[in-house]
Amino acid sequence: MIRATGDPREIVPRIAAELGAEVTWNRRYHLTDVDAQVKEATGATSHPGFLLTEPWAGKPYKVFTPFSKAVQAALSDAPPQPLPAPDITPLDIDTAEFSDRAAEPEPFWASDTLATHCTPGEDAALERFHNFLEHLADGGGYDNDDLSGHSTTGLSPHLRFGEISPGYIWAEASALDAPGVWAMLRQVIWRDFAWHRYFHVPDMTTRNVREQFDRFEWSWAGDTDHLADLALWQRGETGVPLVDAGMRELWATGTMHNRVRMVAASWLTKNLGIHWRHGEEWFWDTLVDADVASNPFNWQWVAGSGDDAAPYFRIFNPLLQQEKFDPGGSYVQRWVPEAFTPLYPEPMVDVKESRKRALESYQEVRSSM
Ligand SMILES: Cc1cc2nc3c(=O)[nH]c(=O)nc-3n(C[C@H](O)[C@H](O)[C@H](O)COP(=O)(O)OP(=O)(O)OC[C@H]3O[C@@H](n4cnc5c(N)ncnc54)[C@H](O)[C@@H]3O)c2cc1C
């Protein structure tokens, strides 16, 4: 393998010319202008594989349900098929000659704790997926509200790094007649939807998709009063057990359960009134599945500023969420052992008061429209 750092518009054509190699890749859907230039310089061919459907196929959708129907119709007309493996003759070269040593950092997953939670690579992805299919076939079901983490696929880092393709997931899972298959595949369509929206609104990573939220008084860089609150949230010291458990799980393992992501994000943006971009940046830095499209898409979904988002007034009550989704307290106990002792602090802001304040701020924005 050759590893190199720098501008692909310079590096890829140079190495391809030196080796006399043909260039081919699985498409990505950001930095498309860079890829177009590499393509022009090298005559590269590109293939779909990272998504179920190309984001430019059909009309731009803003709402998930019609998008999901269109994806299902397209896939039932033309089910995803793997291409035959290309006939590649390995080159007899010393790859070290072409590699740039600076491009070989210590892999982050080598750290002891992360390594016990995350095994990168295609083999690990396939093993995880096939184990999950067996779990479904045995009647185990899919449940993304089960905080134990055993009832979802755990494939997001593998999908993020292209170690398994959603088309393969679709083809294998849809052939299985077992409860939970379609609920799981629906989530894979959400991933496509996030990329579809990102393709059509590329600045959604930094800008409120719904412009009226530009008037919302979130705390953001420049106004620094909120930074101490942000740090408590990042460290999992908010005094809200479910939020703290999620944030500590994230720091230790590089992942967090979807339900808890929603609750932690709601606490930050609504109860603490801190801009979703702060949360998005922290997740970007800490999640092993941090994804250019899914991360901002989901933050805007929770914050209410996305196109097909949770309505702003639907504010998660983290205490009720804990009662409902972690009734025995085992998830919280695992990450915040002091949560059920007198040592544990009160929530940094009152749950009901802060909810009321958030709703009042929202009313102000609405009435100024
Ligand atoms: C605030 C917030 C930020 C998030 N950031 C990311 C991110 O950076 N990267 C990321 O992959 N997911 C993100 N998600 C979505 C979701 O939390 C993860 O995809 C999910 O927890 C992964 O677990 P799993 O692989 O077991 O998923 P499963 O439930 O088994 O679902 C199968 C696959 O569908 C996709 N998927 C599931 N839920 C979603 C969703 N809501 N949006 C988009 N795709 C989804 C994932 O690729 C996942 O692997 C975020 C959610 C929230 C609320």
The ligand as a Gaussian input file, in Angstrom:
#p B3LYP/6-31G(d) Opt

LIG

0 1
 C      -26.519000      14.276000      17.333000
 C      -26.259000      13.039000      16.477000
 C      -25.077000      12.929000      15.751000
 C      -24.843000      11.790000      14.960000
 N      -23.665000      11.703000      14.268000
 C      -23.446000      10.623000      13.463000
 C      -22.231000      10.505000      12.722000
 O      -21.360000      11.375000      12.768000
 N      -22.056000       9.388000      11.962000
 C      -23.013000       8.404000      11.865000
 O      -22.793000       7.412000      11.171000
 N      -24.174000       8.515000      12.531000
 C      -24.426000       9.580000      13.323000
 N      -25.597000       9.658000      14.029000
 C      -26.670000       8.652000      13.759000
 C      -26.702000       7.439000      14.673000
 O      -26.602000       7.814000      16.026000
 C      -25.605000       6.408000      14.360000
 O      -25.555000       6.147000      12.978000
 C      -25.945000       5.109000      15.114000
 O      -25.887000       5.347000      16.502000
 C      -24.985000       4.036000      14.712000
 O      -25.266000       2.847000      15.404000
 P      -25.465000       1.508000      14.574000
 O      -24.368000       1.373000      13.585000
 O      -25.663000       0.426000      15.571000
 O      -26.785000       1.855000      13.787000
 P      -28.040000       0.960000      13.343000
 O      -29.180000       1.407000      14.188000
 O      -27.706000      -0.465000      13.296000
 O      -28.368000       1.488000      11.866000
 C      -27.717000       0.949000      10.703000
 C      -26.946000       2.070000      10.027000
 O      -27.841000       3.101000       9.615000
 C      -27.200000       4.377000       9.726000
 N      -27.960000       5.219000      10.652000
 C      -28.638000       4.831000      11.761000
 N      -29.249000       5.891000      12.338000
 C      -28.932000       6.969000      11.573000
 C      -29.265000       8.354000      11.650000
 N      -30.041000       8.864000      12.605000
 N      -28.752000       9.172000      10.699000
 C      -27.962000       8.715000       9.706000
 N      -27.629000       7.399000       9.582000
 C      -28.107000       6.545000      10.507000
 C      -25.800000       4.125000      10.267000
 O      -24.876000       4.114000       9.195000
 C      -25.931000       2.764000      10.922000
 O      -24.728000       2.050000      11.003000
 C      -25.842000      10.772000      14.863000
 C      -27.022000      10.899000      15.601000
 C      -27.229000      12.011000      16.396000
 C      -28.531000      12.132000      17.154000

